[in-house]
Amino acid sequence: MRIVFMGTPDFATPVLRALLDAGHEVAAVYTRPDRRANRGKRLAAPPVKEVALNLGLCVRQPASLRRDEDAQRGIRQLAPDAIVVAAYGLFLPLDTLRAPSVGCANIHPSLLPRYRGPSPVVTALLNGDESTGVTLMAPDEGMDTGPILAARETVISESEDAPALTARLFEMGAALLVETLPAWERGEVSPRPQDDALASVTSLVRREDGEIDWRLPARQIERMTRAYQPWPGAFTTWRGSVLKVVHAHVREPGPDGEAPPLGRVVTLSDGGVGVQTGDGVLELSCVQLAGRGTSDARDFARGRRDFLGSTLGG
């Protein structure tokens, strides 16, 4: 098939490679414009652009498709059989959705209609879901409301964080896409409307979402450390500085006797470093103080003798 690919971040690149490996012709790659990185010092290209250029593909970077009629006209002139979207980040207007002869296919990292919107992986991890999946959807003008072409479920590992799970879901999506495209082109795929009664919608992650409330159960805070990687991270404060909890796990059981105050840093029986929560103790494995590199929590405590016994947050 003759395909226009649209994607931006690193985890979208396996989808592009899978299309090429399957023998499809990628007429053009659309990605977001270059952005300032390292506090605005230099322009950085999106990962999809770098991969596409290395593969010798045509790359286009309109700032908007909705407001750029030339960009819309350019897509029509490419005469694609299909448009494939994988974490592109721009709204596709009706003119673009109607451009391909077969249709548009979007890879969404959840089992729609559950977790529509921008943060499906983060939400699944925060909710402690045992499984999730990937959906191949024919987008319409709504937010992830289009009919379903195919879907595949997977179990979430207890150790997976957001980057790892996202990457795995898009790998699954790439495989599902190349399996589905031939039948879709032959008219053998019947798009299935979503059941709006079962829908849930996620929201954009804000920096303040990552701030740890030590009144929460240890289990919920541990989920935050995995869900909010790499940004904004699960963080608290210590001695007036931001302290990120990079890796942690629930300690069973906590120290004997009366529970310490919430947020109190305690020494565990095996020498580990824990923090008292609203329900249980969270053992810290890896932390990062603002302006410093990551550190093993035990090494961090050994180098800062006032850490043990202090109270985090507040």
N, C-alpha and C positions, 0 to 999 in steps of 0.2 A: 504494500500500500504506500501511497505518497502521503507523508505525514508532516504536519507542523507540530513541533514539540515546544511546550511552554513549561519552564521550571526555573528555580533560582538556587536553592541551597544545596549543600553537598549531598544530602540523602536523596535528592532527585536525580543525581547523575547515573545511578544504576539503571533507572528506567530508560534513559536515553541510550545507554550502551546496549540494553536488552533489545531495544527496537532495531538497532543496527545489526546486532548479532543474529536477529531473526530474519534479516534480509530486507527489511523495510527501507524505503527511501525517505530520509529526513530532509525535506525541502528547505527548512529554515528552523532555527532555534530562537525562541523569544524568551528573554530573561529580563530581570529588573535592571535599571541603570546602575553603573558603578557608584559606590558609596564611599564617603570618607571613613577611613579607619585610623586606629591609633590616635584617638582624640583629634581627628580632623587633619592630620598631617599629610596624608596621601590618599589618593583614590585606590580603592580595591575592587577588583572585578568579582562578580558572583562566581561561585564554584562551577556552576553549569556553563557559564561563558568560557572559563578556562578550558574545561574539558572539550567543549564544542569546537573551539578554535584549534586545539591540538588534534582534533579529528578532521579538521579541514572543512567544517560545516559553516554555513552562513548564519551569522548571529545578528539579531536585531534587538534593540533595547529601548522601546518607547516608554516614556514616563507614565503614559496612560493609554489604554485602548478605548475607553469610553469617550474621551474628549479629543482623541487624535483620529480624524477622519482619514488622513493619509495612511496611518498604520492599519486601519480597518481595510482600506482599499488594497494595501499591500498584501494582506492575508488572502483576500479574494483572488488577487492576481496569481497567487501561488497555486490556486486550484487544488487544494488538498483533498484526499479521500477522507482523512480524519485529522482532528486536532487532539493531541494527548496532553493533558495538564497534570503536573505533579508539583504541588507546592509552588505555584507561580507567584502568587501574591498580588495579582491585579484582577480587577473585575472584568469579566468578559461580556461585552454588550451583545444584544440580540443579533446584530449584524454579523458579529464574529461567530456566534453559536450556529448560525445558519450557513456559514461559508463552506464547510466540508460536505462532500456528497454523501458520505456514510453517517457522519456525526462527530460529536465531541465526546471524549472519555476522560473523566477526572479520577485520579487515585486519591481516596480519602482514608486516613488511618484510623478507622473505627468501623463498627458494624452498624451502618445507617439503618434506621433513622436515629439511632443512639449517638449522642455526642456530635451533633452538627457544630459548625463553627470553627474557631481558630485554635482551640487547645484540646483536642480529643485525647491525645496521649497523656498529657499532664493530668487531665481529669480522671482517666482510667486508673492511673497510679495513685492519685490522691484518694480515690474511692475504694482502693484495695480490691479492684476487680480481679478475679482469677483468670479471666480470659478477655480477649478483645479480637480485633480482626482488621481486615482491609476490605474496602468496597470500591468496585469499579462502577462509576455513576455517570450517566449522561446529564451534564449540568444544564440547568435552566437559569432563569433570572433571579431565583431565590438563593438563599445561603444553604448549599448542600441539600437542596430539596428535590433534585431531579431523580428520574427513575433509575433503578438499580439494574446494571447489566450482569454483574457477577459479584460474589463475595466469598471470603475465606476466613475462617476462624483460627485462632491460635491461643495457646496457654501463655500467660504472663509469668515469667520466672520471678521468684521472690527477690532476686538480686539485680534485676534489670532497672536501669535508670532511664530517663526520658530519651537521651541521645541513642542509647543502645536499642531500646524498643522501637523508636521511630525509624532507625536505620533498617531494622529487621522487617518492619511492616512494609516499608517501601521496596525492599528486596522481594517480599511476597507479592506486593502489588505489581512489580515488574513482571514476575513470572505469570501472574494471573492475566495480565494485560496481553502478553504475547500468545497465551493460550486462547484468549477470547477473540482477538482481532479477526482471525480468519472466518470464524463462524458468524461474527457480527457483519462482516463484509458480505457474506453469502445470504444474509437475512435470516439466519437461523437462531438469532438471539432475540428473545422477547423481553424488552425492558419492563421491569416490574415496578409499579408505582410504590412510593414509600407510604407507610401508614403514619400519618401525622399524629395520631392519637398516642403513638409510642415514642414520639420524638422528644429529644432533649437537646439543649443548645449550650455550648460552652462559651466562655468569655475570654477576652484577652488577659494574659497574665500581667499583673502590675508588680512593680518592685516591692511594694509593701506586702504583697501576698506571701513573700518568703520570710517575713519576720516571725520568729518562733514565739508562740505563746506557751509558756511552760505549764500552764494549766491544762493543756491538751494531754491526751494519753501518749505514752511513749510510742505506741504503734503508729499513731497518726503523724507524729513528728518524724519518725523514721521514713514514712511514705513521702513527706515533704522533701527530705534530703535527696530522694531519688527523682521525684517529680520535677523539682525546680532546678535540675542541672540542665545546661550550664548557667542559666540566668533565670531568676535573680539569685539562685542559691537559697538554701535554708540558713538564716543568719540570726544572730542575737548580738548582744553587746557585752563587753567585758572591759572594765576599767575605762569606759568612755569610748572604746574602739569597737568597730564592727568585727565580729568573729563568725566566720562561716563554718557550719558543720557540714563537711564535704561527704563523709561516710560515717554511718552510725548503725547500730542495731539494738533491738530491744533486749534488755538484760533480764533473764529469768533465773532465780528470783532476785529481788532487790536486796539491799542490806537488811540484816536482822534489826529488830527493835523498832522504835518509833521513826516514822518517815521524816527525813530532813525537810526544811522549807523548800517550796517550789523554786526550781532554778539553781539549787545548791549543787556545787561540784563535789562529788564524793569519790573516795577511793574504794574500789571493788575488791573482793576477797582475793582475786588473782593478780592484783596490782593494776587492773584496768582503771580507766577514768570514766565515771558516770555522772549523769545529771538527773536530779529528782524531777519527775513530771507529775501531772495530775493523776496519772495511773501508771505506776511502774517507773523503772529507771532506764534511761537511754544511755547505752555505752557509746562513748565517742571513739571512733577509730581514726579519723583524719579531720583536721581542722585547718583553718587559714585565717590568720589575723590580717586585718586591712594593711595593705602595702607590703605584705610578706608572702613567701611561697607557702605551699601546703606543707603540713607537718604531721607526723604520727602523733596522736593525742598523748601517748605516754611520754614521748620525747618533749612535747610541748610543755607538759606539766613538770617534767624534771628541770626544764630550763627556766621555769617561772614558778618559784616556790609558793607564791601567793595565789596561784590559780586554784589549787586544791583548797576547798573550804570557802571559796568565794561564791557569790550569787550572780548568775548570768541574767541579763535583761533588766528591765526596770530603770 
